Amino acid sequence: MEEAILNNIDSNKFACIAARILDDKLAKNIAVLNISSVSSLADYFVICSADSTTQVKALTNNTKERIKKLFKRFPSGEENDLKNRWNLLDYGDVVIHIMQKEERENYAIEKFWSHAFSISQEVWLEQSKEYSEYEQ
């Protein structure tokens, strides 16, 4: 799907599509957390692991480009550590964390947000299937 017809998708769908974009580029251990009932920071966190600093950077750049192409949306904020060990893309309602495995284990975001509702991989894959680059 080259251009998304719906530019105003809800935050749940957007988070699922972000997870799919990361999955298509081999991000690991993807988690989608609905934090809307426990925080005003965002509605969803999408968190994934990468094997190297090069992969963190590549996943960050690919995710930004795919979201821009599909929805003409740009992150309202970006945070990149100098070593590309943890990059963050803030889309307001959805915040995407792309982390090297060691950083993810050290900072344990999912444990900190354990009271948030986790969306299963089966659900986010189903809700985003039309946005896959590989399944049609």
C-alpha positions as CSV (number, residue, x, y, z in Angstrom):
1,M,0.0,0.0,0.0
2,E,1.8,3.1,-1.3
3,E,-0.3,5.8,0.1
4,A,-2.6,5.5,3.1
5,I,-6.2,6.6,2.4
6,L,-6.8,7.4,6.1
7,N,-4.6,10.1,7.4
8,N,-6.5,10.4,10.6
9,I,-6.2,6.9,12.0
10,D,-6.6,6.4,15.7
11,S,-3.6,6.0,18.0
12,N,-4.3,2.3,18.5
13,K,-4.1,1.6,14.8
14,F,-1.1,3.9,14.4
15,A,0.8,2.1,17.2
16,C,0.0,-1.3,15.5
17,I,1.3,0.0,12.1
18,A,4.5,1.3,13.7
19,A,5.0,-2.1,15.3
20,R,4.5,-3.7,11.8
21,I,6.9,-1.3,10.2
22,L,9.6,-2.3,12.8
23,D,8.7,-6.0,12.4
24,D,9.1,-5.7,8.6
25,K,12.7,-4.6,9.1
26,L,13.5,-7.3,11.6
27,A,13.3,-5.4,14.9
28,K,13.2,-7.8,17.8
29,N,10.9,-8.3,20.8
30,I,8.4,-5.7,19.8
31,A,6.0,-4.6,22.5
32,V,3.0,-2.3,22.2
33,L,1.8,-0.8,25.4
34,N,-1.4,1.1,25.9
35,I,-0.5,3.7,28.5
36,S,-3.5,6.0,28.0
37,S,-5.1,5.1,31.3
38,V,-1.9,5.5,33.4
39,S,-0.2,8.5,31.8
40,S,-0.8,11.7,29.9
41,L,2.6,11.4,28.1
42,A,1.0,9.5,25.2
43,D,-1.6,6.8,24.4
44,Y,0.9,4.1,23.3
45,F,4.5,3.1,23.6
46,V,6.0,0.9,20.9
47,I,9.2,-0.6,22.1
48,C,11.7,-2.8,20.2
49,S,15.2,-4.2,20.4
50,A,18.0,-4.1,17.8
51,D,21.2,-6.1,17.6
52,S,23.5,-3.2,16.9
53,T,23.9,0.6,16.8
54,T,23.7,0.4,13.0
55,Q,20.3,-1.4,13.3
56,V,19.0,1.1,15.8
57,K,19.8,3.9,13.4
58,A,18.4,2.0,10.4
59,L,15.2,1.1,12.2
60,T,14.7,4.7,13.3
61,N,15.3,6.1,9.8
62,N,13.1,3.5,8.1
63,T,10.3,4.0,10.6
64,K,10.3,7.8,10.1
65,E,10.3,7.5,6.3
66,R,7.5,4.9,6.1
67,I,5.3,6.9,8.5
68,K,6.0,10.1,6.5
69,K,5.2,8.2,3.2
70,L,2.0,6.5,4.5
71,F,0.5,9.3,6.7
72,K,2.5,12.5,6.0
73,R,3.3,12.6,9.7
74,F,6.5,13.7,11.2
75,P,7.7,13.2,14.8
76,S,7.1,16.2,17.0
77,G,10.2,15.2,18.9
78,E,13.2,12.9,18.4
79,E,15.9,11.8,20.8
80,N,19.0,10.0,19.7
81,D,21.8,9.2,22.0
82,L,25.2,9.9,20.4
83,K,26.0,6.2,20.1
84,N,22.6,5.1,18.7
85,R,21.9,2.8,21.5
86,W,18.4,4.2,22.2
87,N,16.5,6.3,19.8
88,L,13.0,7.7,20.4
89,L,10.4,9.0,17.9
90,D,7.6,11.0,19.5
91,Y,4.4,11.3,17.5
92,G,2.4,12.7,20.3
93,D,-0.1,10.0,20.7
94,V,2.5,7.2,20.0
95,V,6.1,7.2,21.2
96,I,8.4,4.7,19.6
97,H,11.5,3.4,21.5
98,I,14.2,1.7,19.4
99,M,16.8,0.3,21.7
100,Q,19.8,-2.0,21.7
101,K,19.1,-5.1,23.7
102,E,21.4,-4.1,26.6
103,E,19.8,-0.7,27.0
104,R,16.3,-2.3,27.0
105,E,17.3,-4.7,29.7
106,N,19.0,-2.0,31.8
107,Y,16.1,0.6,31.6
108,A,13.3,-2.0,31.7
109,I,10.6,0.2,30.3
110,E,8.0,-2.5,30.3
111,K,8.6,-3.2,34.0
112,F,8.2,0.4,34.8
113,W,5.0,0.5,32.8
114,S,3.8,-2.9,33.9
115,H,0.4,-1.5,34.9
116,A,-0.2,-0.5,31.2
117,F,-2.2,-2.8,28.9
118,S,0.0,-4.8,26.6
119,I,-1.3,-5.5,23.1
120,S,-0.3,-9.0,21.9
121,Q,1.7,-9.5,18.7
122,E,-1.2,-11.5,17.3
123,V,-3.5,-8.4,17.7
124,W,-1.1,-5.8,16.3
125,L,-0.2,-8.0,13.4
126,E,-3.8,-8.5,12.5
127,Q,-4.7,-4.7,12.9
128,S,-1.8,-3.7,10.6
129,K,-1.7,-6.5,8.0
130,E,-2.6,-4.2,5.1
131,Y,0.5,-2.1,5.9
132,S,3.0,-4.9,5.6
133,E,5.6,-4.5,2.9
134,Y,5.7,-8.3,2.4
135,E,2.2,-9.8,2.9
136,Q,-0.4,-9.1,0.3
